[in-house]
Amino acid sequence: MSEKIFFGFCANNGIGKVPDLLSAVQQADRDGLDLVSMFDHPYVGDYLDTYATLGFTLGATQRITGFANVTNLATRPAPMLARTLTSLSALSGGRVVLGVGAGFQWDRISDMGVPRLSPSDAVNAFEEAIVLIRKLSGGGPAVTYEGKHYRVNQIDPAPVAAPLVWTGSAGPKSLAVTGRVADGWLPPLIADWLSERYRTSRPIIDEAAASVGRDPGEIRTIYNFPGRITDRPLAVTRDEDNRWIGGSVGQWVDELTGAVLEHGAAGFNFAEPSGFVEDLTVLSRWATEIVPAVREAVAKEEAGRAAG
């Protein structure tokens, strides 16, 4: 494949799921998946802290990369988030991605004592955070940064490369931020390449990228993609709203291969309909049956196109 296609899964980081979580991530690591993601809702007491859990699971694995899907930025000040990310990267050999958004569920965020930001200020803080996290990575001279929301004075950047940045942008202003400064986009509300959200949002990202001299193709789209894996083909694989339901292994392979080749999809973060993958048999089918077949089909098609 000309560019890496990411395949991952969404793990349940509930406090009551600790043994299952570690088993799932270690199995995915052995089976060759690229990513494990976890939700970041620090106002929910039943969930483990996402970054503590990522550190724990990365320490128990060898290859898989972890990310928050997406980081609750308002509760994690950007300079400290930069230190968390570069530390995780140094400890794991670079196996971390920054998934981040401008903010969601502000009522609950403000209940934690975090000052509530207007939608406009939240987007500004979102962009400043990405810029500052990059400045505090990669070594070099001390950083002084004077933004509206973040300010640091003569802080040494960590001698560790900045992680990839994937955003969960939804509104026009945050989508434009994605185009200007991010590496990837995770369409919210499990929208996929056939959705109205994708059709109306992706051009905003592309236009913003071009406006600052970036190639829009640099910003890749990675989808949260839940569904059922069935033993037999389904008569219909999408519902009345055109959302993916699932299907047999062959139906999954056809759908995802088409998404890569026809729509430029850069990755898929699999979940069961519950929003997580908790059944290790289902996780194994995703990792050992569907993912290798998609990789093979894409590589074969790309080789055929290259040969003319």
C-alpha positions in Angstrom: 0.0 0.0 0.0 1.3 3.5 -0.8 0.3 4.8 2.6 -0.3 2.9 5.8 -3.9 2.0 6.5 -4.6 1.9 10.2 -6.7 -0.8 11.8 -7.7 -0.7 15.4 -10.4 -1.2 18.0 -12.2 0.6 20.7 -11.5 -0.8 24.2 -13.8 -0.5 27.2 -11.8 1.3 29.9 -14.5 0.9 32.6 -13.1 0.3 36.0 -15.0 -3.0 36.1 -13.4 -4.2 32.9 -9.7 -4.1 33.8 -8.9 -7.8 33.3 -10.9 -8.0 30.1 -9.3 -4.7 28.9 -5.7 -6.0 29.3 -6.6 -9.3 27.7 -8.2 -7.6 24.7 -5.3 -5.2 24.1 -2.6 -7.9 24.4 -4.6 -10.1 22.0 -4.9 -7.3 19.5 -1.2 -6.6 19.8 -0.3 -10.3 19.1 -2.8 -10.3 16.2 -1.2 -7.3 14.5 -3.7 -4.5 15.0 -2.3 -1.0 14.8 -4.4 0.9 17.3 -6.3 0.7 20.5 -8.5 3.7 21.5 -10.3 4.6 24.7 -12.9 7.2 25.4 -11.9 10.2 27.7 -14.8 11.2 29.9 -13.1 12.2 33.2 -16.4 13.3 34.8 -17.7 9.7 34.7 -16.5 7.9 37.8 -17.0 4.4 36.4 -14.2 5.0 33.8 -10.5 4.6 34.3 -8.4 7.7 33.6 -7.6 7.4 29.9 -4.0 8.4 29.8 -3.1 6.4 32.9 -4.8 3.4 31.3 -3.0 3.9 28.0 0.3 4.0 29.8 -0.5 0.8 31.6 -1.6 -1.1 28.4 1.3 0.2 26.3 3.6 -1.1 28.9 2.1 -4.5 28.6 2.3 -4.6 24.8 5.0 -4.5 22.1 3.6 -3.0 18.8 0.1 -1.5 19.2 -0.4 2.3 19.3 -2.8 3.9 21.8 -4.9 7.1 21.6 -7.7 8.8 23.4 -10.8 9.0 21.2 -10.8 11.9 21.8 -8.8 13.7 24.6 -11.0 15.9 26.9 -8.8 18.9 26.3 -10.5 21.3 28.7 -9.5 19.1 31.6 -6.0 18.5 30.5 -4.0 21.8 30.1 -1.9 21.7 26.9 1.6 22.1 28.4 1.0 19.1 30.8 -0.7 17.1 28.0 2.4 17.7 25.9 4.5 16.2 28.7 2.1 13.2 29.1 2.3 12.5 25.3 6.1 12.8 25.0 6.6 10.7 28.1 4.3 8.0 26.7 6.1 8.2 23.4 9.5 7.8 25.0 8.4 4.9 27.2 6.6 3.1 24.4 8.9 3.7 21.4 6.6 6.2 19.8 3.4 4.2 20.1 1.0 7.1 20.9 -1.3 9.3 18.8 -3.0 12.5 20.1 -6.7 12.3 19.5 -8.2 15.6 20.5 -11.3 17.8 20.1 -12.5 21.3 21.0 -14.8 20.0 23.8 -18.0 18.1 24.2 -20.5 17.9 27.1 -19.5 21.3 28.5 -22.1 21.0 31.3 -20.3 18.0 32.7 -16.8 19.5 32.0 -17.8 22.7 33.9 -19.1 20.6 36.8 -15.5 19.5 37.4 -14.5 23.1 38.1 -13.2 23.9 34.6 -14.1 27.4 33.3 -16.7 27.1 30.6 -15.6 28.4 27.2 -17.7 29.8 24.5 -17.8 27.7 21.3 -15.5 30.3 19.6 -13.0 30.3 22.5 -13.1 26.5 22.7 -12.0 26.3 19.1 -9.3 28.9 19.6 -8.0 27.0 22.6 -8.1 23.7 20.6 -5.9 25.2 17.9 -3.5 26.8 20.4 -3.2 23.5 22.2 -2.1 21.6 19.1 0.4 24.3 18.1 1.9 24.4 21.7 2.1 20.6 22.0 4.1 20.5 18.8 6.4 23.3 20.0 7.0 21.4 23.3 8.1 18.3 21.3 11.1 17.5 19.2 13.8 19.2 21.2 15.4 22.5 20.4 15.5 25.8 22.2 13.3 26.8 25.1 9.8 27.8 24.1 8.0 31.0 25.0 4.4 31.0 23.8 1.9 33.8 24.3 -1.6 32.7 23.3 -5.0 33.8 24.5 -5.5 30.5 26.4 -2.0 29.1 26.9 1.2 30.8 27.9 4.5 29.3 28.7 7.8 31.0 29.4 11.2 29.5 28.5 10.1 25.9 28.8 12.4 23.3 27.3 10.7 21.0 24.8 11.1 17.3 25.3 13.6 15.6 22.9 10.9 13.4 21.6 9.0 13.8 18.3 5.5 15.1 18.4 2.8 12.5 17.9 0.4 12.4 15.1 -2.6 14.6 15.8 -6.1 13.3 14.9 -9.1 15.5 15.7 -12.7 14.8 16.3 -13.8 18.2 14.7 -17.4 18.8 14.0 -18.2 22.5 13.4 -16.9 24.6 10.6 -14.3 26.4 12.7 -12.9 23.3 14.3 -12.8 21.6 10.9 -10.8 24.5 9.6 -8.3 24.0 12.5 -8.0 20.4 11.4 -7.1 21.5 7.9 -4.5 24.0 9.2 -2.7 22.0 11.9 -3.7 18.4 12.2 -2.6 15.1 10.6 -5.9 13.3 10.6 -9.7 13.6 11.2 -12.0 11.2 13.1 -15.5 12.1 11.9 -17.7 12.4 15.0 -21.0 10.5 15.7 -19.6 7.5 13.8 -20.2 9.2 10.4 -18.5 7.4 7.5 -17.6 8.1 3.9 -21.2 7.8 2.7 -22.6 10.2 5.3 -23.8 13.7 4.8 -21.5 14.8 7.5 -18.5 13.6 5.6 -19.7 15.2 2.3 -20.2 18.6 3.9 -17.2 18.5 6.3 -14.3 17.2 4.4 -14.3 20.1 1.9 -13.9 22.6 4.8 -10.8 20.7 6.0 -9.4 20.6 2.5 -10.0 24.3 1.8 -8.4 25.3 5.1 -5.3 23.1 4.4 -4.9 24.6 1.0 -5.2 28.1 2.4 -2.0 27.6 4.5 -0.1 25.9 1.7 -0.7 22.3 2.8 -1.6 19.4 0.6 -5.2 18.4 1.7 -4.2 14.8 1.2 -1.9 15.1 4.1 -4.9 15.2 6.5 -6.1 11.6 6.5 -9.5 10.3 7.6 -9.8 7.5 10.1 -13.3 6.2 10.9 -14.8 4.9 14.1 -16.7 2.0 12.5 -19.0 -0.2 14.7 -21.0 -3.1 13.4 -21.7 -6.8 13.8 -19.6 -9.6 12.3 -22.0 -12.3 11.2 -21.4 -15.9 10.2 -23.6 -15.5 7.1 -24.0 -12.6 4.7 -26.7 -10.2 5.5 -29.4 -9.2 3.0 -28.8 -5.6 3.9 -25.6 -4.2 5.4 -26.8 -0.6 6.0 -29.9 0.7 7.7 -32.6 3.2 6.5 -30.2 6.0 7.5 -27.4 4.5 5.4 -25.4 3.6 8.6 -23.3 0.4 8.5 -24.9 -2.5 10.3 -22.3 -5.1 9.6 -22.3 -8.4 7.8 -20.2 -11.5 7.0 -16.4 -11.3 6.8 -16.6 -11.1 3.0 -19.1 -8.2 3.3 -16.8 -6.3 5.7 -13.8 -6.9 3.4 -15.7 -5.6 0.4 -17.0 -2.5 2.2 -13.6 -1.5 3.7 -11.6 -2.2 0.6 -14.0 0.0 -1.3 -13.7 2.7 1.3 -9.9 2.7 0.9 -9.7 2.5 -2.9 -12.7 4.7 -3.8 -13.0 7.1 -0.9 -9.5 7.4 0.4 -10.2 6.0 3.9 -7.0 5.9 6.0 -8.1 3.7 8.8 -10.9 2.0 10.7 -11.4 1.8 14.5 -13.7 -1.2 15.0 -16.3 -1.5 17.7 -19.2 -3.8 18.4 -22.7 -2.0 18.3 -22.2 -1.3 22.0 -19.4 1.1 21.2 -16.6 -1.2 22.4 -15.1 -4.5 21.6 -15.5 -6.8 24.6 -15.9 -10.2 23.0 -12.4 -11.6 22.3 -13.8 -14.0 19.6 -15.2 -11.0 17.7 -11.9 -9.1 18.2 -10.0 -12.1 16.8 -12.3 -12.3 13.7 -11.7 -8.6 13.1 -7.9 -8.8 13.5 -7.2 -12.2 11.8 -9.9 -12.5 9.2 -11.1 -9.1 8.1 -8.0 -6.9 8.5 -5.5 -9.1 6.6 -8.0 -9.6 3.8 -8.5 -5.9 3.4 -4.8 -5.2 3.4 -4.3 -7.9 0.8 -7.1 -6.7 -1.4 -6.0 -3.1 -1.3 -2.4 -4.1 -2.0 -3.4 -6.3 -5.0 -5.6 -3.5 -6.5 -2.9 -0.9 -6.1 -0.3 -3.2 -7.6 -2.6 -3.8 -10.6 -3.1 0.0 -11.1 0.6 0.6 -10.9 1.3 -2.1 -13.5 -1.1 -0.3 -15.9 
